[in-house]
Amino acid sequence: MLTFGTAAPAQTSDLVSDTAFRVCADPANLPMSNETGEGYENALAELFAAKLDRPVQYTWYPMATGFVRNTLLAGQCDVIVGYAQGEELVLNTNHYMTSAYTLVVPADGPLAEVTTLSDPALQGLEIGIVAGSPPATHMARNGLIGKARAYNLVVDRRVESPVLDMLDDLETGEIDAAIVWGPLAGPLVKSDHPDLAVIPLLEETLPPRLFFRITMGVRQGEKVWQRELNSLIRRNQEEIDALLRDAGVPLVNDMGDAPKDSG
């Protein structure tokens, strides 16, 4: 914001490095990112950096309160690789993926054919849910919240991993099912829990919606940088999709009511 009586600030695009692809990321947030580059957001960063012919340079900070303020807004980095569309703290690029919350169940059990939270087969079961996440409202509407087991929402992944704990509890029978954000559930099940099935919740028509479009986040006002990233997303969408599918991320169409065509 301009302050009268002081010099005008530099154009915001001047803050963007032209020698490195500077990424703001969580150092312990698999399957998305970690310090050793094993996450699919690390892979996306490498893809974009290669297209720009720049090296990747990270600023690490836990994805919790203060993340955007202490990284992107502090000028320490220029892009957050995964950011939900519509957040006001950042300027969103066009979305590069749409995914949905999922029901995770034993693949060979009686819940493997369940596709909606209104299914009578879920009644009376203990279902894991991240506290405060959108599916909790749907669980309450369908009478599933009474026996739900809540897991923490905002944590420092360096010391606590609620979704990992939830999937472990499901594997050992501590809970009967779990409801997890797809880009977390899909890759974690693929890598560590092959006996579980991930079912995108695409048939829930009442609010709140359970699908979200994921963008990259840049600083407000950096329209030139935003347009450059938009162009990269548009021209490399097939490669992005292939990378995400290989990681196990369930991709859905932009309306969140069907799987995305892989053609």
C-alpha positions, 0 to 999 in steps of 0.5 A: 500500500502506498504511504503519502510522503514516501517514495513509491515502492518498486513494481512488484514484479521486480521482486521476482528473481530472474535467476532462480525459481524461488519456491516457498515450501514446507520442509516436512509435508509429504506427499507434497514436499520435503527438504530432500525433494521427494514430494510431488510439489517438489517434482512440479517445481523442478518441472517449472524450473526446467521450463524456465531454465532456472535452478530451484531455490527453496525457502522452508517454513512449516505450512502453518500460521505465518507461512505466507507472511514469513515466506512469500510476503517477506520476499524470500521466495516467489511462488507457493506451488500448491494453493487453493483457488480463491484465497485472498492472501495471495494472487492465484494463478490459473489452477493446474489441478482439481481434486476432491476429498476421498473416503479411504477404506480397506480394499477388500472389505464391505465398504469398498463399493461405498461412494457417498456419505449417505450410504447406510453401510457407514452408519454406526462406524468409527470414521476418521476425519480431520477436525474442521475440514469440509467433510465434517459437515456432511458427516453431521448431516448424515448422522456419522459425527457421533462416533467420528474420531477427530485428528488435528487440522493445523500442525507442524508436520515436523512433529505431528502427522495426523493424516499418517496417523489416521491411515495407520489407525485404519490399517490396524483396525482402530477406525473403520474408514477415513475421510482425507483430502485426495492429494494427501490420501492418494499418494500416501495409500499408493506408497505405504498402504496398498491394502487400502482403497481411495474413493473420491467423494464425487456425489455429494451435491449439498454444501460445502463442496468437497472438491477444490481447484489448486493453483500456484500462489504469488504476491498480490499485484505480480500480474506479469509473473502470474501470466508467465506461470499461467502460460506454463500451466497451459502449455504443460498441462498434460505433463503436469497431469501425468506427474500428478497421476504417477504420484497417486493424486486423484484428479477430477474434472473442474466441476468435481463430479467425475474423474478427469479424462486421462485422454 
